[in-house]
Amino acid sequence: MHTPQEKLEFSVRLRYALNRYNPKLLKPTELSQTFNKWAKTDISTQSVHKWLTGQSVPTMDKIMVLSMKLHVNVNWLRYGIGNMITRGVPVIDNINKFLVEYRDLTPSQQEVIKDTMKKLLEL
């Protein structure tokens, strides 16, 4: 079982990778349709919405598909370990710095960040 913190941290990394690859994929419908083509499977828009909003973490087989197609390190995407890799070039990213700073916020400040991210996903 994944902790709420793990789910949120995964969603931050996923959204970051998606935004770099193709910002249109930040929309759950777009990502579910694209993912289904990549993996030749049937992932619902609701499942993708949960990934993007920190409500759930996909299974490792789905994370492997995402990391391969988004050109990122699978361990970075799932666990935040190591560098994010894009098309074979190491990328210096600020995601881990953001997550460290996020952990230092009060619960009410964290809620403001979560609400803001959810609203941005609705755009």
N, CA, C and O atoms as a MOPAC input file, in Angstrom:
PM7 MOZYME 1SCF
protein

 N      0.84500 1    -1.18400 1     0.00000 1
 C      0.00000 1     0.00000 1     0.00000 1
 C      0.88800 1     1.24500 1     0.00000 1
 O      1.87700 1     1.32500 1     0.73000 1
 N      0.52200 1     2.18300 1    -0.81100 1
 C      1.30200 1     3.40800 1    -0.94000 1
 C      0.78800 1     4.46300 1     0.03300 1
 O     -0.41800 1     4.60800 1     0.23600 1
 N      1.72000 1     5.19400 1     0.62800 1
 C      1.33300 1     6.26700 1     1.53900 1
 C      0.82600 1     7.45400 1     0.71300 1
 O      1.14100 1     7.57000 1    -0.47200 1
 N      0.04300 1     8.33100 1     1.34200 1
 C     -0.39800 1     9.53900 1     0.62400 1
 C      0.78300 1    10.35600 1     0.08900 1
 O      0.70400 1    10.93400 1    -0.99500 1
 N      1.86100 1    10.39900 1     0.84500 1
 C      3.05000 1    11.14600 1     0.41600 1
 C      3.66100 1    10.52200 1    -0.84100 1
 O      4.02700 1    11.23700 1    -1.77300 1
 N      3.77200 1     9.19700 1    -0.86800 1
 C      4.31000 1     8.51400 1    -2.04700 1
 C      3.44800 1     8.77300 1    -3.27400 1
 O      3.96500 1     8.99900 1    -4.36800 1
 N      2.14400 1     8.74000 1    -3.09100 1
 C      1.22700 1     8.98300 1    -4.20700 1
 C      1.39800 1    10.39100 1    -4.74600 1
 O      1.45900 1    10.59900 1    -5.95800 1
 N      1.47400 1    11.35300 1    -3.84600 1
 C      1.63800 1    12.74700 1    -4.27200 1
 C      2.96900 1    12.94700 1    -4.98100 1
 O      3.02700 1    13.59700 1    -6.02500 1
 N      4.03100 1    12.39800 1    -4.42400 1
 C      5.34800 1    12.56200 1    -5.01800 1
 C      5.40400 1    11.91400 1    -6.40200 1
 O      6.01000 1    12.46600 1    -7.32000 1
 N      4.77700 1    10.74900 1    -6.55500 1
 C      4.72400 1    10.11600 1    -7.87300 1
 C      3.98600 1    11.02500 1    -8.85800 1
 O      4.44200 1    11.22500 1    -9.98300 1
 N      2.85300 1    11.57000 1    -8.43600 1
 C      2.06600 1    12.40800 1    -9.35200 1
 C      2.84300 1    13.64600 1    -9.78000 1
 O      2.72500 1    14.08100 1   -10.92600 1
 N      3.62700 1    14.21300 1    -8.88800 1
 C      4.43800 1    15.38900 1    -9.23200 1
 C      5.46600 1    15.00900 1   -10.30100 1
 O      5.63900 1    15.73000 1   -11.28300 1
 N      6.14200 1    13.88000 1   -10.10700 1
 C      7.13200 1    13.44800 1   -11.09900 1
 C      6.46800 1    13.10100 1   -12.43100 1
 O      6.98600 1    13.45700 1   -13.49000 1
 N      5.33300 1    12.41200 1   -12.38900 1
 C      4.63600 1    12.04900 1   -13.61400 1
 C      4.21800 1    13.29900 1   -14.38700 1
 O      4.44000 1    13.38800 1   -15.59500 1
 N      3.61600 1    14.25800 1   -13.69800 1
 C      3.18000 1    15.48100 1   -14.37400 1
 C      4.36000 1    16.25500 1   -14.95300 1
 O      4.26200 1    16.83800 1   -16.03300 1
 N      5.45600 1    16.25500 1   -14.23900 1
 C      6.65400 1    16.92800 1   -14.73200 1
 C      7.13000 1    16.26200 1   -16.03100 1
 O      7.41800 1    16.94300 1   -17.01600 1
 N      7.20900 1    14.93500 1   -16.02100 1
 C      7.65900 1    14.19500 1   -17.20600 1
 C      6.68700 1    14.37700 1   -18.37000 1
 O      7.11000 1    14.55200 1   -19.51300 1
 N      5.39900 1    14.33600 1   -18.08400 1
 C      4.39800 1    14.53000 1   -19.13300 1
 C      4.48900 1    15.92400 1   -19.73200 1
 O      4.41000 1    16.08500 1   -20.95000 1
 N      4.65400 1    16.92000 1   -18.89100 1
 C      4.73900 1    18.29800 1   -19.36200 1
 C      5.94300 1    18.48800 1   -20.28100 1
 O      5.85900 1    19.21500 1   -21.27100 1
 N      7.04200 1    17.84800 1   -19.96500 1
 C      8.24300 1    17.93800 1   -20.81400 1
 C      8.03300 1    17.19400 1   -22.12400 1
 O      8.51300 1    17.63500 1   -23.16800 1
 N      7.32900 1    16.07900 1   -22.08400 1
 C      7.13400 1    15.25100 1   -23.27300 1
 C      6.05900 1    15.83200 1   -24.19100 1
 O      6.27900 1    16.01600 1   -25.38800 1
 N      4.88600 1    16.11800 1   -23.60300 1
 C      3.76400 1    16.67500 1   -24.36300 1
 C      2.72300 1    17.18100 1   -23.36800 1
 O      2.00700 1    16.37600 1   -22.77400 1
 N      2.62300 1    18.49000 1   -23.17400 1
 C      1.69300 1    19.04000 1   -22.18600 1
 C      0.23900 1    18.60700 1   -22.37600 1
 O     -0.52700 1    18.60200 1   -21.41200 1
 N     -0.15100 1    18.24800 1   -23.58700 1
 C     -1.53400 1    17.79100 1   -23.80300 1
 C     -1.84000 1    16.53600 1   -23.00300 1
 O     -2.99200 1    16.27800 1   -22.65700 1
 N     -0.80000 1    15.75300 1   -22.70800 1
 C     -1.00400 1    14.50300 1   -21.98000 1
 C     -1.30400 1    14.71600 1   -20.49700 1
 O     -1.57000 1    13.75400 1   -19.77700 1
 N     -1.26200 1    15.96900 1   -20.03500 1
 C     -1.63500 1    16.26300 1   -18.64600 1
 C     -3.14600 1    16.13900 1   -18.44300 1
 O     -3.62300 1    16.15000 1   -17.30900 1
 N     -3.88800 1    16.02300 1   -19.52400 1
 C     -5.33300 1    15.82100 1   -19.43100 1
 C     -5.59100 1    14.32000 1   -19.33900 1
 O     -5.10900 1    13.55700 1   -20.17600 1
 N     -6.34600 1    13.89000 1   -18.32900 1
 C     -6.56800 1    12.44900 1   -18.13500 1
 C     -7.08700 1    11.71400 1   -19.37200 1
 O     -6.65700 1    10.59400 1   -19.64600 1
 N     -8.00200 1    12.32700 1   -20.12100 1
 C     -8.54000 1    11.66500 1   -21.30700 1
 C     -7.45000 1    11.45400 1   -22.34600 1
 O     -7.33900 1    10.37600 1   -22.93000 1
 N     -6.64000 1    12.49300 1   -22.57600 1
 C     -5.55400 1    12.38800 1   -23.55200 1
 C     -4.54700 1    11.31400 1   -23.14900 1
 O     -4.13400 1    10.49400 1   -23.96900 1
 N     -4.15800 1    11.33200 1   -21.86700 1
 C     -3.16400 1    10.35600 1   -21.42100 1
 C     -3.71500 1     8.93600 1   -21.45800 1
 O     -3.00200 1     8.01700 1   -21.86200 1
 N     -4.95900 1     8.73400 1   -21.05100 1
 C     -5.49900 1     7.36800 1   -21.06600 1
 C     -5.56700 1     6.83600 1   -22.49300 1
 O     -5.22700 1     5.67800 1   -22.73400 1
 N     -5.99900 1     7.65600 1   -23.43600 1
 C     -6.06700 1     7.21600 1   -24.83400 1
 C     -4.67700 1     6.92000 1   -25.38300 1
 O     -4.47300 1     5.91200 1   -26.05900 1
 N     -3.72600 1     7.79700 1   -25.09200 1
 C     -2.36100 1     7.60800 1   -25.57300 1
 C     -1.72000 1     6.39000 1   -24.91100 1
 O     -1.06600 1     5.58500 1   -25.57300 1
 N     -1.91300 1     6.26600 1   -23.60000 1
 C     -1.34000 1     5.12100 1   -22.88600 1
 C     -1.89800 1     3.81500 1   -23.44500 1
 O     -1.15800 1     2.84700 1   -23.62300 1
 N     -3.18400 1     3.78600 1   -23.71800 1
 C     -3.80900 1     2.57200 1   -24.25000 1
 C     -3.21500 1     2.19400 1   -25.60800 1
 O     -3.12000 1     1.01000 1   -25.93200 1
 N     -2.81900 1     3.17800 1   -26.39500 1
 C     -2.14600 1     2.89200 1   -27.67200 1
 C     -0.73200 1     2.36500 1   -27.42000 1
 O     -0.28600 1     1.41100 1   -28.05700 1
 N     -0.03500 1     3.00800 1   -26.47500 1
 C      1.33200 1     2.58500 1   -26.16700 1
 C      1.37200 1     1.14900 1   -25.65300 1
 O      2.18900 1     0.34300 1   -26.09700 1
 N      0.48200 1     0.84100 1   -24.71400 1
 C      0.53600 1    -0.43900 1   -24.01000 1
 C     -0.41600 1    -1.47700 1   -24.57900 1
 O     -0.40700 1    -2.63400 1   -24.15900 1
 N     -1.23500 1    -1.06300 1   -25.53400 1
 C     -2.25500 1    -1.95300 1   -26.10200 1
 C     -3.07900 1    -2.57800 1   -24.97700 1
 O     -3.24100 1    -3.79500 1   -24.88700 1
 N     -3.58200 1    -1.70700 1   -24.14200 1
 C     -4.36800 1    -2.11300 1   -22.97300 1
 C     -5.53100 1    -1.15400 1   -22.81600 1
 O     -5.74900 1    -0.29700 1   -23.67200 1
 N     -6.27200 1    -1.28600 1   -21.74100 1
 C     -7.43000 1    -0.43300 1   -21.50600 1
 C     -7.35700 1     0.16400 1   -20.10400 1
 O     -7.82800 1    -0.43400 1   -19.13600 1
 N     -6.76400 1     1.34500 1   -20.01100 1
 C     -6.68500 1     2.08000 1   -18.75100 1
 C     -7.74400 1     3.17200 1   -18.80300 1
 O     -7.82700 1     3.92200 1   -19.77600 1
 N     -8.53600 1     3.25500 1   -17.76800 1
 C     -9.62800 1     4.22800 1   -17.75600 1
 C     -9.12300 1     5.64500 1   -17.48500 1
 O     -8.06200 1     5.85100 1   -16.89500 1
 N     -9.91200 1     6.59800 1   -17.93200 1
 C     -9.61900 1     8.00400 1   -17.65200 1
 C     -9.59700 1     8.24800 1   -16.14500 1
 O     -8.79900 1     9.04800 1   -15.65600 1
 N    -10.46800 1     7.56500 1   -15.40900 1
 C    -10.52000 1     7.72500 1   -13.96100 1
 C     -9.22300 1     7.25400 1   -13.30500 1
 O     -8.73200 1     7.88200 1   -12.36700 1
 N     -8.66700 1     6.13900 1   -13.80500 1
 C     -7.39300 1     5.64900 1   -13.25600 1
 C     -6.28200 1     6.66100 1   -13.48900 1
 O     -5.49400 1     6.95300 1   -12.59000 1
 N     -6.22900 1     7.19000 1   -14.69700 1
 C     -5.20900 1     8.18400 1   -15.02800 1
 C     -5.39700 1     9.43700 1   -14.17800 1
 O     -4.42100 1    10.01500 1   -13.69800 1
 N     -6.63600 1     9.85500 1   -13.99200 1
 C     -6.91600 1    11.02200 1   -13.13500 1
 C     -6.34600 1    10.78800 1   -11.73900 1
 O     -5.77300 1    11.70000 1   -11.14200 1
 N     -6.49600 1     9.59200 1   -11.22300 1
 C     -5.97200 1     9.27300 1    -9.89000 1
 C     -4.44600 1     9.32200 1    -9.86700 1
 O     -3.85800 1     9.74400 1    -8.87100 1
 N     -3.80000 1     8.89600 1   -10.95200 1
 C     -2.33900 1     8.98800 1   -11.01800 1
 C     -1.90700 1    10.44600 1   -10.97400 1
 O     -0.97000 1    10.80800 1   -10.26300 1
 N     -2.60100 1    11.27500 1   -11.74300 1
 C     -2.21100 1    12.67700 1   -11.89300 1
 C     -2.51700 1    13.52700 1   -10.66700 1
 O     -1.88600 1    14.56200 1   -10.45300 1
 N     -3.46900 1    13.10000 1    -9.87400 1
 C     -3.85800 1    13.88800 1    -8.69700 1
 C     -3.33800 1    13.30600 1    -7.39400 1
 O     -3.71200 1    13.77600 1    -6.31900 1
 N     -2.49000 1    12.30300 1    -7.46600 1
 C     -1.88000 1    11.75400 1    -6.25400 1
 C     -2.80700 1    10.88400 1    -5.44000 1
 O     -2.61800 1    10.73800 1    -4.23200 1
 N     -3.80900 1    10.30200 1    -6.07900 1
 C     -4.71800 1     9.40700 1    -5.36700 1
 C     -4.29500 1     7.95300 1    -5.46900 1
 O     -4.68300 1     7.13100 1    -4.63900 1
 N     -3.49000 1     7.62900 1    -6.49800 1
 C     -2.99400 1     6.26300 1    -6.64000 1
 C     -1.71100 1     6.26100 1    -7.45600 1
 O     -1.36000 1     7.24000 1    -8.11500 1
 N     -1.02400 1     5.12500 1    -7.38800 1
 C      0.20300 1     4.90700 1    -8.14900 1
 C     -0.05300 1     3.70100 1    -9.04000 1
 O     -0.54900 1     2.67900 1    -8.56400 1
 N      0.27700 1     3.80200 1   -10.32500 1
 C      0.05300 1     2.65300 1   -11.20000 1
 C      0.96200 1     1.48400 1   -10.83700 1
 O      1.94800 1     1.64500 1   -10.11800 1
 N      0.61600 1     0.31800 1   -11.34300 1
 C      1.44800 1    -0.85800 1   -11.13200 1
 C      2.76600 1    -0.68000 1   -11.87800 1
 O      2.87600 1     0.14900 1   -12.78100 1
 N      3.75000 1    -1.45800 1   -11.49400 1
 C      5.08700 1    -1.30100 1   -12.05300 1
 C      5.10400 1    -1.52300 1   -13.56700 1
 O      5.86600 1    -0.85500 1   -14.26600 1
 N      4.29800 1    -2.43200 1   -14.08700 1
 C      4.29500 1    -2.63800 1   -15.53600 1
 C      3.83000 1    -1.37700 1   -16.26500 1
 O      4.32800 1    -1.06700 1   -17.34800 1
 N      2.88900 1    -0.65700 1   -15.68300 1
 C      2.41000 1     0.58500 1   -16.29700 1
 C      3.45900 1     1.69800 1   -16.15000 1
 O      3.64000 1     2.51200 1   -17.05600 1
 N      4.13500 1     1.72500 1   -15.01800 1
 C      5.20000 1     2.71300 1   -14.81400 1
 C      6.32400 1     2.47400 1   -15.81300 1
 O      6.92400 1     3.42800 1   -16.30800 1
 N      6.61300 1     1.21800 1   -16.11300 1
 C      7.66200 1     0.90700 1   -17.08400 1
 C      7.28900 1     1.41400 1   -18.47300 1
 O      8.14000 1     1.93600 1   -19.19300 1
 N      6.01500 1     1.26200 1   -18.85300 1
 C      5.55800 1     1.78300 1   -20.14400 1
 C      5.68500 1     3.30400 1   -20.15600 1
 O      6.19900 1     3.87900 1   -21.11500 1
 N      5.22100 1     3.94900 1   -19.09800 1
 C      5.31200 1     5.40700 1   -19.02000 1
 C      6.75600 1     5.88000 1   -19.11300 1
 O      7.05900 1     6.80600 1   -19.86600 1
 N      7.64500 1     5.25400 1   -18.35500 1
 C      9.03500 1     5.70600 1   -18.34300 1
 C      9.68700 1     5.51100 1   -19.70500 1
 O     10.45700 1     6.36100 1   -20.15300 1
 N      9.38500 1     4.40400 1   -20.36300 1
 C      9.95800 1     4.15100 1   -21.68600 1
 C      9.46100 1     5.18800 1   -22.69500 1
 O     10.25500 1     5.74800 1   -23.45100 1
 N      8.16800 1     5.44100 1   -22.70900 1
 C      7.59300 1     6.35900 1   -23.68800 1
 C      7.91800 1     7.82000 1   -23.38900 1
 O      8.03500 1     8.63500 1   -24.30400 1
 N      8.06300 1     8.14700 1   -22.10100 1
 C      8.36700 1     9.53000 1   -21.72400 1
 C      9.86800 1     9.79700 1   -21.66200 1
 O     10.29700 1    10.92000 1   -21.39800 1
 N     10.66500 1     8.75300 1   -21.90900 1
 C     12.12200 1     8.86300 1   -21.92300 1
 C     12.67600 1     9.31100 1   -20.57400 1
 O     13.53300 1    10.19100 1   -20.50200 1
 N     12.17100 1     8.68700 1   -19.50200 1
 C     12.68400 1     8.98000 1   -18.16600 1
 C     13.10300 1     7.68000 1   -17.49800 1
 O     12.65400 1     6.59700 1   -17.87400 1
 N     13.94900 1     7.80300 1   -16.52800 1
 C     14.43300 1     6.67400 1   -15.74800 1
 C     13.28500 1     6.09000 1   -14.92800 1
 O     12.60000 1     6.82000 1   -14.21300 1
 N     13.07300 1     4.78100 1   -15.02900 1
 C     11.96000 1     4.14300 1   -14.33100 1
 C     12.07600 1     4.31300 1   -12.82000 1
 O     11.06300 1     4.51200 1   -12.15000 1
 N     13.29000 1     4.24000 1   -12.26700 1
 C     13.45800 1     4.41200 1   -10.82100 1
 C     13.19100 1     5.84400 1   -10.38800 1
 O     12.69800 1     6.08800 1    -9.28700 1
 N     13.52300 1     6.79500 1   -11.26700 1
 C     13.20500 1     8.18700 1   -10.95100 1
 C     11.69600 1     8.39500 1   -10.96300 1
 O     11.14500 1     9.03000 1   -10.06400 1
 N     11.02900 1     7.85700 1   -11.98400 1
 C      9.58500 1     8.05100 1   -12.07600 1
 C      8.86800 1     7.42100 1   -10.89700 1
 O      8.00400 1     8.05500 1   -10.29100 1
 N      9.20400 1     6.19500 1   -10.56300 1
 C      8.47700 1     5.50700 1    -9.49500 1
 C      8.88400 1     5.96400 1    -8.10200 1
 O      8.03600 1     6.23600 1    -7.25200 1
 N     10.20500 1     6.04700 1    -7.87700 1
 C     10.69000 1     6.26900 1    -6.51500 1
 C     11.37600 1     7.62200 1    -6.29200 1
 O     11.63800 1     7.99600 1    -5.14900 1
 N     11.66400 1     8.34700 1    -7.35100 1
 C     12.40500 1     9.59400 1    -7.19900 1
 C     13.88200 1     9.35300 1    -6.98200 1
 O     14.58100 1    10.22000 1    -6.45800 1
 N     14.37700 1     8.17100 1    -7.38300 1
 C     15.77600 1     7.80000 1    -7.18300 1
 C     16.56600 1     8.10700 1    -8.44500 1
 O     16.14800 1     7.77800 1    -9.55500 1
 N     17.70700 1     8.73700 1    -8.25500 1
 C     18.59300 1     9.01200 1    -9.38200 1
 C     18.13000 1    10.21100 1   -10.18900 1
 O     17.22300 1    10.94700 1    -9.80000 1
 N     18.78000 1    10.37600 1   -11.31200 1
 C     18.46700 1    11.50200 1   -12.19700 1
 C     17.35500 1    11.14100 1   -13.15600 1
 O     17.19400 1     9.98600 1   -13.55000 1
 N     16.60100 1    12.14300 1   -13.51600 1
 C     15.63700 1    11.96800 1   -14.59300 1
 C     16.45100 1    11.96400 1   -15.88300 1
 O     17.34800 1    12.78900 1   -16.05900 1
 N     16.14300 1    11.05100 1   -16.76600 1
 C     16.86400 1    10.94900 1   -18.03200 1
 C     15.88200 1    11.22900 1   -19.15600 1
 O     14.80600 1    10.63200 1   -19.20000 1
 N     16.23400 1    12.12500 1   -20.06300 1
 C     15.39700 1    12.41800 1   -21.21300 1
 C     16.20800 1    12.18100 1   -22.46800 1
 O     17.22200 1    12.84100 1   -22.69700 1
 N     15.76200 1    11.24200 1   -23.27900 1
 C     16.41300 1    10.92500 1   -24.54800 1
 C     17.91600 1    10.71500 1   -24.37100 1
 O     18.72500 1    11.14000 1   -25.19500 1
 N     18.26700 1    10.04200 1   -23.26400 1
 C     19.65800 1     9.69400 1   -23.02400 1
 C     20.50300 1    10.80100 1   -22.42800 1
 O     21.69200 1    10.59100 1   -22.18500 1
 N     19.93800 1    11.97100 1   -22.18300 1
 C     20.70100 1    13.08600 1   -21.62700 1
 C     20.23900 1    13.34100 1   -20.19700 1
 O     19.04900 1    13.56300 1   -19.97200 1
 N     21.16300 1    13.31600 1   -19.20900 1
 C     20.75100 1    13.62200 1   -17.83600 1
 C     20.18300 1    15.03500 1   -17.74500 1
 O     20.72300 1    15.97500 1   -18.32800 1
 N     19.10300 1    15.16500 1   -17.01700 1
 C     18.45200 1    16.45700 1   -16.84600 1
 C     18.54900 1    16.85100 1   -15.38100 1
 O     18.18600 1    16.07400 1   -14.49700 1
 N     19.03200 1    18.04000 1   -15.12900 1
 C     19.05500 1    18.53800 1   -13.75900 1
 C     17.66200 1    19.05800 1   -13.47700 1
 O     17.21000 1    20.01700 1   -14.10300 1
 N     16.98800 1    18.42900 1   -12.54100 1
 C     15.61000 1    18.82700 1   -12.28100 1
 C     15.45200 1    19.30700 1   -10.85100 1
 O     16.26600 1    19.00600 1    -9.97700 1
 N     14.40000 1    20.05200 1   -10.63800 1
 C     14.12900 1    20.62000 1    -9.32300 1
 C     13.01100 1    19.88800 1    -8.59000 1
 O     12.53200 1    20.36100 1    -7.55900 1
 N     12.59600 1    18.75100 1    -9.10900 1
 C     11.48400 1    18.03300 1    -8.49300 1
 C     11.82700 1    17.60700 1    -7.07500 1
 O     11.03300 1    17.82400 1    -6.15900 1
 N     12.99600 1    17.00600 1    -6.87600 1
 C     13.34400 1    16.55500 1    -5.52600 1
 C     13.44800 1    17.72700 1    -4.56400 1
 O     13.06500 1    17.61000 1    -3.40000 1
 N     13.96700 1    18.86400 1    -5.04300 1
 C     14.04800 1    20.06200 1    -4.20500 1
 C     12.63800 1    20.51300 1    -3.80800 1
 O     12.38700 1    20.84700 1    -2.65000 1
 N     11.72500 1    20.51600 1    -4.78300 1
 C     10.34400 1    20.89000 1    -4.49800 1
 C      9.74300 1    19.96400 1    -3.44100 1
 O      9.09100 1    20.42500 1    -2.50400 1
 N      9.96500 1    18.66300 1    -3.59500 1
 C      9.38100 1    17.70400 1    -2.66100 1
 C      9.93900 1    17.87400 1    -1.24800 1
 O      9.20500 1    17.73900 1    -0.26900 1
 N     11.23200 1    18.17100 1    -1.14300 1
 C     11.82400 1    18.41200 1     0.17400 1
 C     11.18700 1    19.64400 1     0.80500 1
 O     10.83400 1    19.63600 1     1.98400 1
 N     11.04300 1    20.70400 1     0.01100 1
 C     10.43700 1    21.92800 1     0.53400 1
 C      8.96600 1    21.71300 1     0.86900 1
 O      8.46100 1    22.25900 1     1.85000 1
 N      8.28300 1    20.92000 1     0.05500 1
 C      6.87000 1    20.61600 1     0.30000 1
 C      6.69200 1    19.91600 1     1.65000 1
 O      5.76500 1    20.22600 1     2.39900 1
 N      7.57300 1    18.98800 1     1.94900 1
 C      7.49100 1    18.24900 1     3.22500 1
 C      7.63500 1    19.17100 1     4.43300 1
 O      7.11900 1    18.88000 1     5.51200 1
 N      8.34500 1    20.29100 1     4.24000 1
 C      8.56300 1    21.23100 1     5.34400 1
 C      7.38900 1    22.18300 1     5.56800 1
 O      7.36000 1    22.91800 1     6.55500 1
 N      6.42000 1    22.16800 1     4.64500 1
 C      5.25900 1    23.04300 1     4.78700 1
 C      4.31300 1    22.52200 1     5.85900 1
 O      4.33100 1    21.34000 1     6.20100 1
 N      3.49300 1    23.41500 1     6.38000 1
 C      2.45700 1    22.99000 1     7.32800 1
 C      1.38200 1    22.21900 1     6.55500 1
 O      1.28500 1    22.36100 1     5.33600 1
 N      0.57700 1    21.40700 1     7.24300 1
 C     -0.49500 1    20.69500 1     6.54400 1
 C     -1.43000 1    21.62600 1     5.77100 1
 O     -1.87400 1    21.28200 1     4.67600 1
 N     -1.72900 1    22.78400 1     6.32300 1
 C     -2.62900 1    23.70000 1     5.60000 1
 C     -1.94900 1    24.25700 1     4.34000 1
 O     -2.61000 1    24.44800 1     3.31900 1
 N     -0.65500 1    24.51500 1     4.40200 1
 C      0.06800 1    24.97500 1     3.21700 1
 C      0.12400 1    23.86400 1     2.16000 1
 O      0.00500 1    24.13300 1     0.96400 1
 N      0.30300 1    22.62500 1     2.60600 1
 C      0.30800 1    21.49700 1     1.67400 1
 C     -1.04600 1    21.36800 1     0.98100 1
 O     -1.10700 1    21.04500 1    -0.20500 1
 N     -2.11800 1    21.61400 1     1.70600 1
 C     -3.45700 1    21.55200 1     1.11400 1
 C     -3.63500 1    22.61200 1     0.03000 1
 O     -4.24700 1    22.35600 1    -1.00600 1
 N     -3.09700 1    23.79500 1     0.27700 1
 C     -3.17700 1    24.86200 1    -0.73100 1
 C     -2.45600 1    24.42100 1    -2.00400 1
 O     -2.96200 1    24.63300 1    -3.10700 1
 N     -1.28400 1    23.81200 1    -1.86100 1
 C     -0.52500 1    23.32100 1    -3.01700 1
 C     -1.32800 1    22.24300 1    -3.73900 1
 O     -1.44200 1    22.28300 1    -4.96400 1
 N     -1.88600 1    21.28500 1    -3.00800 1
 C     -2.67800 1    20.21300 1    -3.62000 1
 C     -3.86700 1    20.78200 1    -4.37700 1
 O     -4.12400 1    20.38700 1    -5.51400 1
 N     -4.59100 1    21.70100 1    -3.76300 1
 C     -5.76100 1    22.30300 1    -4.41200 1
 C     -5.35400 1    23.05500 1    -5.68200 1
 O     -6.04400 1    22.98100 1    -6.69900 1
 N     -4.25400 1    23.76500 1    -5.62000 1
 C     -3.77600 1    24.50300 1    -6.78400 1
 C     -3.41400 1    23.55200 1    -7.91300 1
 O     -3.75300 1    23.80700 1    -9.06900 1
 N     -2.73000 1    22.45900 1    -7.59400 1
 C     -2.34800 1    21.49200 1    -8.62300 1
 C     -3.58400 1    20.84400 1    -9.23800 1
 O     -3.62200 1    20.62100 1   -10.44900 1
 N     -4.57800 1    20.54300 1    -8.44000 1
 C     -5.80800 1    19.95800 1    -8.97900 1
 C     -6.49900 1    20.93400 1    -9.92100 1
 O     -6.99500 1    20.53500 1   -10.97500 1
 N     -6.53500 1    22.20900 1    -9.54800 1
 C     -7.15500 1    23.21500 1   -10.41500 1
 C     -6.38600 1    23.36500 1   -11.71900 1
 O     -6.99200 1    23.53400 1   -12.77700 1
 N     -5.07300 1    23.30700 1   -11.65800 1
 C     -4.27400 1    23.40200 1   -12.87600 1
 C     -4.54400 1    22.22800 1   -13.80900 1
 O     -4.53800 1    22.38800 1   -15.03000 1
 N     -4.77900 1    21.06500 1   -13.24600 1
 C     -5.06500 1    19.88400 1   -14.06300 1
 C     -6.41500 1    19.99300 1   -14.77000 1
 O     -6.63700 1    19.35200 1   -15.79700 1
 N     -7.30300 1    20.79700 1   -14.22300 1
 C     -8.62800 1    20.96200 1   -14.81600 1
 C     -8.63300 1    21.92800 1   -15.99900 1
 O     -9.61500 1    21.99300 1   -16.73700 1
 N     -7.55500 1    22.67200 1   -16.18500 1
 C     -7.47900 1    23.66000 1   -17.26800 1
 C     -7.44800 1    22.99300 1   -18.61400 1
 O     -7.38500 1    23.67200 1   -19.63900 1

